[in-house]
Amino acid sequence: MAASAKTLAIPDQSNNGDWTVVLPRRGRQRKNLPKLRKQEDQRTWSPSDQANDTIRESKLSHKMEICIKKVEISQFYRTLVGELETMPVLESLNRVLASESKMGMVFYGVGSIENYENPRLQLSLAILLKRKFSWIGSLEVFDPILSAIECRVIESFGCSVLSVNEQGRRCAQKPTMFFMPHCEAELYNNLLQENWTVELLNHVVLFGNSFEIYEQFVSEFKNSPVVDSAKYILASRKFSREIKIKTLSDEYFGAFHDSSWHFFSPFLPTELQFTDL
């Protein structure tokens, strides 16, 4: 995708892609609601595990290199990139970018890349998207469970690790892609609440859990505490566009199932007023 200019290229249409929430696997298990986390204030953070083990670090770097290559040659990745180059997504990205040439990417809730394959797959995808598209700028990563070794490895792949636990409350003063696969409902809610103005929401691109599925949860479990946790998620549905991604194999299902791109386009402050949900 040649997209280094302020306007992304739209293809010619004439020739007739401790924070985890496990969403339901259709036909495989009963529906479980996301677990809630008590809200904490933002505070300075550093990894509690300060180990300096060069062998572990080297092994983890090698694991990440293998995982990045694996994702890069996968049908899943090719499909997702193709989806990002379709007219609906390009139009939404151009609207978010406006006069800016780049948007930063913030990856919340990466998980332990040393201990689990799914976090490595998710981080690999974020790294590959940054490499692929020139309109993606810096890539910032955070999870409170990261070790010092994991932080150094993440930084070796061109990312930066946040030194503050923002609890998802990043104010999108400029176009920002929030990469949040399988985070808790409360984290998405925090992000939306922090940006609950017409101007800021129009700066947000979100890759994360399907908001449509949260809406389905609430319709089935009206008395669940998830209703309060998802207040802003549900309210955003009336002015958001959700584009679901395709997971083509079981190999990528665990890391990316029920994930979507979300674009928000409120025009008037009255659209942000709450009604009974």
Summary of the structure (lengths in Angstrom):
residues: 277
radius of gyration: 18.4
end to end distance: 39.8
largest distance: 56.9
contacts: 863
relative contact order: 0.17
helix: 41%
strand: 15%
